[in-house]
């Protein structure tokens, strides 16, 4: 077959066939009387071999070696191709995310685009100080895109930079909760923690409560605690078991007790909290330090029943618990009637 016919059958341009000939990759077996290239069936088969290897990402030099060297083994090269392709896809994924972030910010002109690119470059710095500066040193009146900030929040390990990013995200004016929701369900526990902590700081934003409520069942205790504190401050009673658990475990127990006090303003929730604390006080596994923390949380509650339980604890077999309960009874006695509410009723 002449070169034009080969091009039609193979889909390879005549220009590329001439290039293959010049490189020695596919040389036509013969020539016509007029000097035109004439390809045999074996030549055409080799063209398809070359095209097949090109489709895998091999260079023409690598293809020539693969076809000419009988001892050539493909395993190492294929592994390299896999790695190179993964790297390329990752770079393209990052580029796609940048482009989407720019598009979502609805830039009004190229200056807006350049500001976003500058922010992304700053956030990609290896220097924590530069990353923090990129977040905080924004021109007056210019907000950073929520999508860019959310992506940075999920990736940031430095606590100072992370705090600045959460602050900026909460004030970005964009839908930061939506941008963080996927992170709240990530398989990576660190990403889930960063996402939930950021959403907790935007608890008033639309959709935040639903996402946080969903994470109360997270297998990670830190994620559950972040969610419980934020939800409790918003009056979500489903956070009560986690908050009581924080008092028991001594992890952010003062914060948890303060939130339980807020929740106890609801009479329907007060009894539930009181019962949960009393049950933990009576648990055989509760040591002296745990029972003292529970007593401290108990005295913060509103509603009836607290004083009676404290009176019982004032005679507790654990001397330290009894002393703490007695001291709290004195504090309650000194409160004004307005502070005591209906405790004595």
BALOBA-1460 file (C-alpha; in Angstrom, 3 decimals):
// residues 345
<rec num="1" residu="x" x="0.000" y="0.000" z="0.000"/>
<rec num="2" residu="x" x="1.140" y="3.500" z="-0.744"/>
<rec num="3" residu="x" x="1.436" y="6.075" z="2.009"/>
<rec num="4" residu="x" x="-1.898" y="7.751" z="1.293"/>
<rec num="5" residu="x" x="-3.797" y="4.478" z="1.499"/>
<rec num="6" residu="x" x="-1.983" y="3.507" z="4.706"/>
<rec num="7" residu="x" x="-2.920" y="6.875" z="6.211"/>
<rec num="8" residu="x" x="-6.600" y="6.330" z="5.381"/>
<rec num="9" residu="x" x="-6.669" y="2.810" z="6.840"/>
<rec num="10" residu="x" x="-4.588" y="3.496" z="9.960"/>
<rec num="11" residu="x" x="-5.767" y="6.996" z="10.849"/>
<rec num="12" residu="x" x="-2.120" y="8.130" z="11.054"/>
<rec num="13" residu="x" x="-1.370" y="11.210" z="8.973"/>
<rec num="14" residu="x" x="1.062" y="11.013" z="6.058"/>
<rec num="15" residu="x" x="3.176" y="13.619" z="7.856"/>
<rec num="16" residu="x" x="3.470" y="11.378" z="10.921"/>
<rec num="17" residu="x" x="4.241" y="8.331" z="8.745"/>
<rec num="18" residu="x" x="7.107" y="10.237" z="7.147"/>
<rec num="19" residu="x" x="8.292" y="11.195" z="10.639"/>
<rec num="20" residu="x" x="8.234" y="7.520" z="11.691"/>
<rec num="21" residu="x" x="10.283" y="6.681" z="8.616"/>
<rec num="22" residu="x" x="12.838" y="9.391" z="9.375"/>
<rec num="23" residu="x" x="13.226" y="8.100" z="12.951"/>
<rec num="24" residu="x" x="13.500" y="4.497" z="11.812"/>
<rec num="25" residu="x" x="10.391" y="3.475" z="13.717"/>
<rec num="26" residu="x" x="8.410" y="2.264" z="10.694"/>
<rec num="27" residu="x" x="10.306" y="2.122" z="7.434"/>
<rec num="28" residu="x" x="8.360" y="0.972" z="4.379"/>
<rec num="29" residu="x" x="9.589" y="-2.333" z="3.044"/>
<rec num="30" residu="x" x="9.713" y="-1.144" z="-0.525"/>
<rec num="31" residu="x" x="9.579" y="1.690" z="-2.998"/>
<rec num="32" residu="x" x="7.689" y="2.024" z="-6.234"/>
<rec num="33" residu="x" x="9.474" y="2.640" z="-9.535"/>
<rec num="34" residu="x" x="8.678" y="6.285" z="-9.029"/>
<rec num="35" residu="x" x="10.251" y="6.232" z="-5.542"/>
<rec num="36" residu="x" x="7.058" y="6.347" z="-3.484"/>
<rec num="37" residu="x" x="6.939" y="4.546" z="-0.140"/>
<rec num="38" residu="x" x="5.246" y="1.159" z="-0.316"/>
<rec num="39" residu="x" x="4.125" y="-0.506" z="2.911"/>
<rec num="40" residu="x" x="3.687" y="-4.229" z="3.443"/>
<rec num="41" residu="x" x="1.114" y="-5.840" z="5.716"/>
<rec num="42" residu="x" x="3.870" y="-6.271" z="8.345"/>
<rec num="43" residu="x" x="4.709" y="-2.559" z="8.080"/>
<rec num="44" residu="x" x="1.077" y="-1.650" z="8.696"/>
<rec num="45" residu="x" x="0.986" y="-4.017" z="11.682"/>
<rec num="46" residu="x" x="4.049" y="-2.238" z="13.113"/>
<rec num="47" residu="x" x="2.323" y="1.137" z="12.650"/>
<rec num="48" residu="x" x="-0.551" y="-0.115" z="14.809"/>
<rec num="49" residu="x" x="1.976" y="-1.341" z="17.408"/>
<rec num="50" residu="x" x="3.557" y="2.110" z="17.514"/>
<rec num="51" residu="x" x="0.185" y="3.826" z="17.876"/>
<rec num="52" residu="x" x="-0.844" y="1.419" z="20.624"/>
<rec num="53" residu="x" x="2.270" y="2.190" z="22.653"/>
<rec num="54" residu="x" x="1.855" y="5.930" z="22.050"/>
<rec num="55" residu="x" x="-1.639" y="5.687" z="23.533"/>
<rec num="56" residu="x" x="-0.026" y="4.504" z="26.792"/>
<rec num="57" residu="x" x="2.080" y="7.644" z="26.977"/>
<rec num="58" residu="x" x="5.401" y="6.227" z="25.762"/>
<rec num="59" residu="x" x="7.721" y="8.572" z="23.913"/>
<rec num="60" residu="x" x="8.791" y="7.652" z="20.374"/>
<rec num="61" residu="x" x="12.273" y="6.906" z="21.698"/>
<rec num="62" residu="x" x="10.840" y="4.499" z="24.281"/>
<rec num="63" residu="x" x="8.656" y="2.899" z="21.602"/>
<rec num="64" residu="x" x="11.691" y="2.335" z="19.358"/>
<rec num="65" residu="x" x="13.540" y="0.641" z="22.192"/>
<rec num="66" residu="x" x="10.513" y="-1.496" z="23.098"/>
<rec num="67" residu="x" x="10.113" y="-2.725" z="19.499"/>
<rec num="68" residu="x" x="13.786" y="-3.299" z="18.739"/>
<rec num="69" residu="x" x="15.241" y="-4.687" z="21.981"/>
<rec num="70" residu="x" x="14.176" y="-8.314" z="22.570"/>
<rec num="71" residu="x" x="15.403" y="-8.114" z="26.193"/>
<rec num="72" residu="x" x="13.314" y="-5.043" z="26.960"/>
<rec num="73" residu="x" x="10.873" y="-5.679" z="29.847"/>
<rec num="74" residu="x" x="7.858" y="-3.424" z="30.106"/>
<rec num="75" residu="x" x="7.130" y="-3.753" z="33.834"/>
<rec num="76" residu="x" x="9.462" y="-0.976" z="35.060"/>
<rec num="77" residu="x" x="8.458" y="1.405" z="32.303"/>
<rec num="78" residu="x" x="4.755" y="0.776" z="32.843"/>
<rec num="79" residu="x" x="5.193" y="1.455" z="36.569"/>
<rec num="80" residu="x" x="6.931" y="4.720" z="35.723"/>
<rec num="81" residu="x" x="4.134" y="5.620" z="33.340"/>
<rec num="82" residu="x" x="1.572" y="4.986" z="36.062"/>
<rec num="83" residu="x" x="3.430" y="7.260" z="38.470"/>
<rec num="84" residu="x" x="3.890" y="10.022" z="35.871"/>
<rec num="85" residu="x" x="0.236" y="9.818" z="34.893"/>
<rec num="86" residu="x" x="-0.903" y="10.010" z="38.528"/>
<rec num="87" residu="x" x="1.300" y="13.075" z="39.037"/>
<rec num="88" residu="x" x="-0.099" y="14.704" z="35.906"/>
<rec num="89" residu="x" x="-3.677" y="13.970" z="36.923"/>
<rec num="90" residu="x" x="-3.045" y="15.440" z="40.369"/>
<rec num="91" residu="x" x="-1.650" y="18.620" z="38.811"/>
<rec num="92" residu="x" x="-4.634" y="18.822" z="36.500"/>
<rec num="93" residu="x" x="-7.023" y="18.194" z="39.399"/>
<rec num="94" residu="x" x="-5.445" y="21.061" z="41.320"/>
<rec num="95" residu="x" x="-5.689" y="23.283" z="38.254"/>
<rec num="96" residu="x" x="-9.358" y="22.337" z="37.840"/>
<rec num="97" residu="x" x="-10.045" y="23.215" z="41.489"/>
<rec num="98" residu="x" x="-8.351" y="26.593" z="41.035"/>
<rec num="99" residu="x" x="-10.370" y="27.335" z="37.923"/>
<rec num="100" residu="x" x="-13.619" y="26.318" z="39.624"/>
<rec num="101" residu="x" x="-12.795" y="28.496" z="42.627"/>
<rec num="102" residu="x" x="-12.135" y="31.470" z="40.382"/>
<rec num="103" residu="x" x="-15.337" y="30.827" z="38.452"/>
<rec num="104" residu="x" x="-17.377" y="30.477" z="41.672"/>
<rec num="105" residu="x" x="-16.094" y="33.837" z="42.917"/>
<rec num="106" residu="x" x="-17.643" y="35.524" z="39.850"/>
<rec num="107" residu="x" x="-14.696" y="37.843" z="39.154"/>
<rec num="108" residu="x" x="-15.642" y="41.189" z="37.665"/>
<rec num="109" residu="x" x="-12.342" y="41.629" z="35.867"/>
<rec num="110" residu="x" x="-8.818" y="40.349" z="35.513"/>
<rec num="111" residu="x" x="-7.739" y="42.212" z="38.658"/>
<rec num="112" residu="x" x="-10.141" y="40.029" z="40.644"/>
<rec num="113" residu="x" x="-8.728" y="36.924" z="38.986"/>
<rec num="114" residu="x" x="-5.176" y="37.994" z="39.764"/>
<rec num="115" residu="x" x="-6.051" y="38.650" z="43.431"/>
<rec num="116" residu="x" x="-7.508" y="35.154" z="43.752"/>
<rec num="117" residu="x" x="-4.464" y="33.615" z="42.062"/>
<rec num="118" residu="x" x="-2.203" y="35.581" z="44.413"/>
<rec num="119" residu="x" x="-4.159" y="34.256" z="47.400"/>
<rec num="120" residu="x" x="-3.921" y="30.671" z="46.169"/>
<rec num="121" residu="x" x="-0.181" y="31.026" z="45.603"/>
<rec num="122" residu="x" x="0.240" y="32.406" z="49.111"/>
<rec num="123" residu="x" x="-1.800" y="29.582" z="50.607"/>
<rec num="124" residu="x" x="0.385" y="27.094" z="48.736"/>
<rec num="125" residu="x" x="3.566" y="28.414" z="50.338"/>
<rec num="126" residu="x" x="5.697" y="26.107" z="52.502"/>
<rec num="127" residu="x" x="6.011" y="28.973" z="55.002"/>
<rec num="128" residu="x" x="3.273" y="29.080" z="57.645"/>
<rec num="129" residu="x" x="3.936" y="32.786" z="58.169"/>
<rec num="130" residu="x" x="3.393" y="33.508" z="54.488"/>
<rec num="131" residu="x" x="0.206" y="31.434" z="54.416"/>
<rec num="132" residu="x" x="-1.152" y="33.358" z="57.376"/>
<rec num="133" residu="x" x="-0.179" y="36.665" z="55.791"/>
<rec num="134" residu="x" x="-1.943" y="35.666" z="52.569"/>
<rec num="135" residu="x" x="-5.168" y="35.198" z="54.565"/>
<rec num="136" residu="x" x="-4.982" y="38.306" z="56.726"/>
<rec num="137" residu="x" x="-3.407" y="40.830" z="54.353"/>
<rec num="138" residu="x" x="-6.453" y="41.245" z="52.135"/>
<rec num="139" residu="x" x="-7.276" y="44.683" z="50.704"/>
<rec num="140" residu="x" x="-10.119" y="46.442" z="52.448"/>
<rec num="141" residu="x" x="-13.497" y="45.365" z="51.181"/>
<rec num="142" residu="x" x="-12.078" y="42.416" z="49.255"/>
<rec num="143" residu="x" x="-13.277" y="39.030" z="50.519"/>
<rec num="144" residu="x" x="-11.591" y="35.767" z="49.634"/>
<rec num="145" residu="x" x="-13.621" y="33.071" z="47.839"/>
<rec num="146" residu="x" x="-15.180" y="30.613" z="50.277"/>
<rec num="147" residu="x" x="-14.176" y="27.642" z="48.092"/>
<rec num="148" residu="x" x="-10.491" y="28.628" z="48.213"/>
<rec num="149" residu="x" x="-10.541" y="29.223" z="51.966"/>
<rec num="150" residu="x" x="-12.421" y="25.981" z="52.649"/>
<rec num="151" residu="x" x="-9.910" y="23.955" z="50.669"/>
<rec num="152" residu="x" x="-7.087" y="25.591" z="52.607"/>
<rec num="153" residu="x" x="-8.845" y="24.954" z="55.953"/>
<rec num="154" residu="x" x="-9.096" y="21.232" z="55.216"/>
<rec num="155" residu="x" x="-5.395" y="21.013" z="54.330"/>
<rec num="156" residu="x" x="-3.910" y="23.307" z="56.999"/>
<rec num="157" residu="x" x="-2.034" y="21.708" z="59.906"/>
<rec num="158" residu="x" x="-0.535" y="24.828" z="61.499"/>
<rec num="159" residu="x" x="-2.934" y="25.934" z="64.295"/>
<rec num="160" residu="x" x="-2.294" y="29.669" z="63.846"/>
<rec num="161" residu="x" x="-2.841" y="29.593" z="60.097"/>
<rec num="162" residu="x" x="-5.878" y="27.344" z="60.564"/>
<rec num="163" residu="x" x="-7.395" y="29.833" z="62.995"/>
<rec num="164" residu="x" x="-6.871" y="32.695" z="60.547"/>
<rec num="165" residu="x" x="-8.428" y="30.645" z="57.753"/>
<rec num="166" residu="x" x="-11.506" y="29.783" z="59.833"/>
<rec num="167" residu="x" x="-11.882" y="33.436" z="60.763"/>
<rec num="168" residu="x" x="-11.666" y="34.512" z="57.125"/>
<rec num="169" residu="x" x="-13.996" y="31.749" z="55.955"/>
<rec num="170" residu="x" x="-16.680" y="32.702" z="58.477"/>
<rec num="171" residu="x" x="-16.550" y="36.264" z="57.123"/>
<rec num="172" residu="x" x="-16.193" y="35.450" z="53.435"/>
<rec num="173" residu="x" x="-19.867" y="35.844" z="52.663"/>
<rec num="174" residu="x" x="-19.827" y="32.631" z="50.627"/>
<rec num="175" residu="x" x="-21.342" y="29.253" z="51.336"/>
<rec num="176" residu="x" x="-18.498" y="27.968" z="53.492"/>
<rec num="177" residu="x" x="-20.626" y="25.206" z="55.017"/>
<rec num="178" residu="x" x="-21.326" y="23.671" z="51.620"/>
<rec num="179" residu="x" x="-17.649" y="23.892" z="50.737"/>
<rec num="180" residu="x" x="-16.705" y="22.077" z="53.965"/>
<rec num="181" residu="x" x="-19.412" y="19.411" z="54.000"/>
<rec num="182" residu="x" x="-17.433" y="16.871" z="51.959"/>
<rec num="183" residu="x" x="-14.528" y="17.289" z="54.392"/>
<rec num="184" residu="x" x="-16.839" y="16.538" z="57.320"/>
<rec num="185" residu="x" x="-17.384" y="13.076" z="55.803"/>
<rec num="186" residu="x" x="-13.799" y="12.421" z="54.705"/>
<rec num="187" residu="x" x="-12.128" y="9.121" z="55.522"/>
<rec num="188" residu="x" x="-9.187" y="11.139" z="56.879"/>
<rec num="189" residu="x" x="-9.914" y="11.927" z="60.539"/>
<rec num="190" residu="x" x="-7.717" y="15.045" z="60.504"/>
<rec num="191" residu="x" x="-9.721" y="16.486" z="57.619"/>
<rec num="192" residu="x" x="-12.991" y="15.708" z="59.438"/>
<rec num="193" residu="x" x="-11.740" y="17.476" z="62.545"/>
<rec num="194" residu="x" x="-10.727" y="20.578" z="60.582"/>
<rec num="195" residu="x" x="-14.012" y="20.650" z="58.702"/>
<rec num="196" residu="x" x="-16.221" y="20.257" z="61.789"/>
<rec num="197" residu="x" x="-14.239" y="22.794" z="63.806"/>
<rec num="198" residu="x" x="-14.626" y="25.317" z="60.975"/>
<rec num="199" residu="x" x="-18.354" y="24.597" z="60.607"/>
<rec num="200" residu="x" x="-18.736" y="24.928" z="64.394"/>
<rec num="201" residu="x" x="-17.444" y="28.487" z="64.101"/>
<rec num="202" residu="x" x="-20.113" y="29.144" z="61.463"/>
<rec num="203" residu="x" x="-22.912" y="27.529" z="63.461"/>
<rec num="204" residu="x" x="-25.351" y="30.298" z="62.525"/>
<rec num="205" residu="x" x="-24.825" y="29.714" z="58.799"/>
<rec num="206" residu="x" x="-27.551" y="27.904" z="56.836"/>
<rec num="207" residu="x" x="-27.028" y="24.154" z="56.841"/>
<rec num="208" residu="x" x="-24.447" y="24.164" z="59.640"/>
<rec num="209" residu="x" x="-26.730" y="22.611" z="62.259"/>
<rec num="210" residu="x" x="-27.669" y="19.680" z="60.026"/>
<rec num="211" residu="x" x="-24.043" y="18.891" z="59.176"/>
<rec num="212" residu="x" x="-22.955" y="19.128" z="62.817"/>
<rec num="213" residu="x" x="-25.864" y="16.972" z="63.999"/>
<rec num="214" residu="x" x="-24.803" y="14.322" z="61.511"/>
<rec num="215" residu="x" x="-21.261" y="14.294" z="62.913"/>
<rec num="216" residu="x" x="-22.468" y="13.586" z="66.472"/>
<rec num="217" residu="x" x="-22.243" y="9.940" z="65.400"/>
<rec num="218" residu="x" x="-18.681" y="10.247" z="64.134"/>
<rec num="219" residu="x" x="-16.332" y="7.493" z="65.359"/>
<rec num="220" residu="x" x="-13.773" y="10.106" z="66.414"/>
<rec num="221" residu="x" x="-14.334" y="11.615" z="69.869"/>
<rec num="222" residu="x" x="-12.741" y="14.951" z="68.947"/>
<rec num="223" residu="x" x="-15.119" y="15.410" z="66.024"/>
<rec num="224" residu="x" x="-18.089" y="14.602" z="68.269"/>
<rec num="225" residu="x" x="-16.916" y="17.088" z="70.906"/>
<rec num="226" residu="x" x="-16.515" y="19.944" z="68.416"/>
<rec num="227" residu="x" x="-20.009" y="19.253" z="67.103"/>
<rec num="228" residu="x" x="-21.594" y="18.879" z="70.550"/>
<rec num="229" residu="x" x="-20.275" y="22.198" z="71.868"/>
<rec num="230" residu="x" x="-21.504" y="24.075" z="68.797"/>
<rec num="231" residu="x" x="-24.874" y="22.334" z="68.746"/>
<rec num="232" residu="x" x="-25.411" y="22.743" z="72.489"/>
<rec num="233" residu="x" x="-24.864" y="26.490" z="72.169"/>
<rec num="234" residu="x" x="-27.624" y="26.475" z="69.571"/>
<rec num="235" residu="x" x="-29.998" y="24.621" z="71.889"/>
<rec num="236" residu="x" x="-29.797" y="21.222" z="70.194"/>
<rec num="237" residu="x" x="-30.554" y="18.707" z="72.951"/>
<rec num="238" residu="x" x="-29.120" y="15.812" z="70.968"/>
<rec num="239" residu="x" x="-25.695" y="17.061" z="72.094"/>
<rec num="240" residu="x" x="-26.408" y="16.269" z="75.778"/>
<rec num="241" residu="x" x="-24.881" y="12.734" z="75.915"/>
<rec num="242" residu="x" x="-21.626" y="13.899" z="74.336"/>
<rec num="243" residu="x" x="-21.443" y="16.955" z="76.598"/>
<rec num="244" residu="x" x="-21.978" y="14.834" z="79.712"/>
<rec num="245" residu="x" x="-19.318" y="12.464" z="78.438"/>
<rec num="246" residu="x" x="-16.905" y="15.399" z="78.135"/>
<rec num="247" residu="x" x="-17.487" y="16.223" z="81.818"/>
<rec num="248" residu="x" x="-16.876" y="12.594" z="82.765"/>
<rec num="249" residu="x" x="-13.708" y="12.377" z="80.702"/>
<rec num="250" residu="x" x="-12.389" y="15.766" z="81.830"/>
<rec num="251" residu="x" x="-11.974" y="17.014" z="78.246"/>
<rec num="252" residu="x" x="-13.124" y="20.634" z="77.864"/>
<rec num="253" residu="x" x="-15.344" y="19.834" z="80.827"/>
<rec num="254" residu="x" x="-15.742" y="23.481" z="81.891"/>
<rec num="255" residu="x" x="-16.951" y="24.427" z="78.402"/>
<rec num="256" residu="x" x="-19.250" y="21.420" z="78.333"/>
<rec num="257" residu="x" x="-20.710" y="22.303" z="81.743"/>
<rec num="258" residu="x" x="-21.386" y="25.872" z="80.593"/>
<rec num="259" residu="x" x="-23.236" y="24.585" z="77.532"/>
<rec num="260" residu="x" x="-25.225" y="22.144" z="79.677"/>
<rec num="261" residu="x" x="-26.235" y="25.076" z="81.869"/>
<rec num="262" residu="x" x="-27.538" y="26.898" z="78.784"/>
<rec num="263" residu="x" x="-29.478" y="23.827" z="77.667"/>
<rec num="264" residu="x" x="-30.939" y="23.391" z="81.142"/>
<rec num="265" residu="x" x="-32.814" y="26.687" z="80.729"/>
<rec num="266" residu="x" x="-35.284" y="24.548" z="78.786"/>
<rec num="267" residu="x" x="-37.365" y="22.745" z="81.471"/>
<rec num="268" residu="x" x="-37.862" y="19.798" z="79.160"/>
<rec num="269" residu="x" x="-34.115" y="19.332" z="78.844"/>
<rec num="270" residu="x" x="-33.171" y="20.176" z="82.442"/>
<rec num="271" residu="x" x="-34.483" y="16.900" z="83.866"/>
<rec num="272" residu="x" x="-32.709" y="14.935" z="81.148"/>
<rec num="273" residu="x" x="-29.376" y="16.593" z="81.947"/>
<rec num="274" residu="x" x="-29.874" y="16.200" z="85.688"/>
<rec num="275" residu="x" x="-30.648" y="12.506" z="85.301"/>
<rec num="276" residu="x" x="-27.598" y="11.946" z="83.091"/>
<rec num="277" residu="x" x="-25.258" y="13.641" z="85.596"/>
<rec num="278" residu="x" x="-26.714" y="11.745" z="88.557"/>
<rec num="279" residu="x" x="-26.385" y="8.447" z="86.719"/>
<rec num="280" residu="x" x="-22.715" y="9.176" z="86.074"/>
<rec num="281" residu="x" x="-22.193" y="10.155" z="89.727"/>
<rec num="282" residu="x" x="-23.516" y="6.741" z="90.745"/>
<rec num="283" residu="x" x="-21.488" y="4.811" z="88.166"/>
<rec num="284" residu="x" x="-19.113" y="2.294" z="89.813"/>
<rec num="285" residu="x" x="-16.329" y="3.375" z="87.439"/>
<rec num="286" residu="x" x="-16.483" y="7.043" z="88.501"/>
<rec num="287" residu="x" x="-13.419" y="8.014" z="90.549"/>
<rec num="288" residu="x" x="-13.189" y="10.961" z="92.922"/>
<rec num="289" residu="x" x="-11.959" y="13.470" z="90.313"/>
<rec num="290" residu="x" x="-14.733" y="12.495" z="87.921"/>
<rec num="291" residu="x" x="-17.422" y="12.838" z="90.591"/>
<rec num="292" residu="x" x="-16.115" y="16.262" z="91.587"/>
<rec num="293" residu="x" x="-16.322" y="17.416" z="87.943"/>
<rec num="294" residu="x" x="-19.873" y="16.076" z="87.755"/>
<rec num="295" residu="x" x="-20.786" y="17.903" z="90.961"/>
<rec num="296" residu="x" x="-19.352" y="21.131" z="89.557"/>
<rec num="297" residu="x" x="-21.425" y="20.656" z="86.404"/>
<rec num="298" residu="x" x="-24.479" y="19.864" z="88.500"/>
<rec num="299" residu="x" x="-24.406" y="23.127" z="90.436"/>
<rec num="300" residu="x" x="-24.478" y="25.089" z="87.173"/>
<rec num="301" residu="x" x="-27.894" y="23.709" z="86.233"/>
<rec num="302" residu="x" x="-31.183" y="25.540" z="86.396"/>
<rec num="303" residu="x" x="-34.347" y="23.998" z="87.697"/>
<rec num="304" residu="x" x="-35.473" y="22.043" z="90.750"/>
<rec num="305" residu="x" x="-33.727" y="19.046" z="92.230"/>
<rec num="306" residu="x" x="-30.134" y="20.325" z="92.183"/>
<rec num="307" residu="x" x="-30.095" y="21.393" z="95.833"/>
<rec num="308" residu="x" x="-31.473" y="18.048" z="97.042"/>
<rec num="309" residu="x" x="-28.836" y="16.087" z="95.173"/>
<rec num="310" residu="x" x="-26.129" y="18.357" z="96.582"/>
<rec num="311" residu="x" x="-27.452" y="17.748" z="100.102"/>
<rec num="312" residu="x" x="-27.128" y="14.016" z="99.510"/>
<rec num="313" residu="x" x="-23.618" y="14.448" z="98.133"/>
<rec num="314" residu="x" x="-22.656" y="16.508" z="101.212"/>
<rec num="315" residu="x" x="-22.835" y="13.210" z="103.125"/>
<rec num="316" residu="x" x="-21.014" y="11.205" z="100.451"/>
<rec num="317" residu="x" x="-18.543" y="8.548" z="101.543"/>
<rec num="318" residu="x" x="-15.902" y="10.299" z="99.437"/>
<rec num="319" residu="x" x="-14.714" y="13.137" z="101.687"/>
<rec num="320" residu="x" x="-13.544" y="15.298" z="98.768"/>
<rec num="321" residu="x" x="-16.913" y="15.029" z="97.012"/>
<rec num="322" residu="x" x="-18.748" y="15.780" z="100.276"/>
<rec num="323" residu="x" x="-16.669" y="18.929" z="100.893"/>
<rec num="324" residu="x" x="-17.253" y="20.223" z="97.353"/>
<rec num="325" residu="x" x="-21.000" y="19.576" z="97.592"/>
<rec num="326" residu="x" x="-21.184" y="21.336" z="100.980"/>
<rec num="327" residu="x" x="-19.360" y="24.355" z="99.574"/>
<rec num="328" residu="x" x="-21.765" y="24.550" z="96.660"/>
<rec num="329" residu="x" x="-24.781" y="24.397" z="98.997"/>
<rec num="330" residu="x" x="-23.358" y="27.444" z="100.755"/>
<rec num="331" residu="x" x="-22.961" y="29.213" z="97.403"/>
<rec num="332" residu="x" x="-26.570" y="28.432" z="96.498"/>
<rec num="333" residu="x" x="-27.772" y="29.670" z="99.882"/>
<rec num="334" residu="x" x="-26.020" y="32.974" z="99.297"/>
<rec num="335" residu="x" x="-27.616" y="33.496" z="95.890"/>
<rec num="336" residu="x" x="-30.373" y="36.087" z="95.623"/>
<rec num="337" residu="x" x="-33.928" y="34.780" z="95.140"/>
<rec num="338" residu="x" x="-33.733" y="35.908" z="91.504"/>
<rec num="339" residu="x" x="-30.657" y="33.746" z="90.968"/>
<rec num="340" residu="x" x="-32.146" y="30.778" z="92.762"/>
<rec num="341" residu="x" x="-35.327" y="30.880" z="90.730"/>
<rec num="342" residu="x" x="-37.662" y="28.109" z="91.875"/>
<rec num="343" residu="x" x="-34.967" y="25.892" z="93.412"/>
<rec num="344" residu="x" x="-36.600" y="26.121" z="96.871"/>
<rec num="345" residu="x" x="-40.148" y="25.686" z="95.638"/>
